[in-house]
Structures are given as structure tokens and as C-alpha cells.
Amino acid sequence: MTITSIATFTIRAGRETDALALIRAVKRQAEREQPGTLVYLVHRVLDAKGKPTRTLYFYERYRNEAALQAHLASSSWKRLTANWAEHFEGRSPKAGIKFFGVKRIAAFERAGAIPIAPS
């Protein structure tokens, strides 16, 4: 059974550049070394004027529990959690993350709908 993770992180004011670098490092390592990480999407929320806010939304899918554990054991994820208090609001990333199994009931994706974000 695949595992889906949905999370919301809030970047500390003035820490955007470093916080986004940590997130991109997690993405790069997952893409290179974790074939069980099926989807890793991170969006930065925009305000009403289209300006980026400090809020990030994550949607992740893992092939199984072992794939999720491999992701959580990665050096980039450990670096992010070790530097959490400096870069993100809240006591820990666990507060903003929910893991659950899902059964897809409807879906489609148009070609090019999810363009690859720059590393």
C-alpha cells in the first residue's frame, strides 16, 4: 500500500533562502537515491497579489513503509530536522506532517501538468 504525506511548513521570517535550500536538498536526494519516493511536490503559497508567502505545502507519496523510512533516514532530511528551529516555525516538522494510506478513486494527469521544478 502506498503512503501519502501532506504537510504544511512555515518558514521563519528572514530565513527563506536557507530554508528553501534545505528543502531542495531533500528533493535532490530523494530523486537520486530513493526510488520508493514516488511523488515529491512542494508548493510555496502566494498571497492575493501573487507574492510568495512563508508557507510551504507538501504532497508526497511513498511506495510503502520501507520507502517512507528510507526518506526519513536520509542525510538531507536529518539535516533539515537538525536545523528545524532555526529555519521553520513550530516545535518540529512532525507537527505539520500527516501520513496515511489512500485509495485513489479518480485521477488524471495531462502531459506536462507537473513541470519539473528547478533544483
Phi, psi and omega in degrees: 000132176289156178241132179251141177236133173236132183217155172231124175242147174243123180284139174294143178304134178082359182248014187303311184300310181292321180296316179294328176296320177297316180297316180295327177294321176298315180300312182298316181293318178299317181295319183280320195242355187234081181297341177280352172275105187276322181219135175220097181244129176233129179240143173260125182290137177258148176279184184299336180265004180085009180273136180298136174264187178267006182264133177243137174248133181244142169225119183228147175227137181238143182302322182193183181299320179299321179294319177298315181295324176297320178296313182291339179269356184293153181296324181291321178293319178297321177296317178299312182292326178294332181254014185308303188300331180283330189248338185229154177279157180097163185288326181196164178294336182300331181296329183260002185248137174235132177246138178197157172275149178224156172241116182292133178246343177195144179188157165198160176218125176279146179306129179081004183294329180242084180293149179288125178283152178298147177286000000 
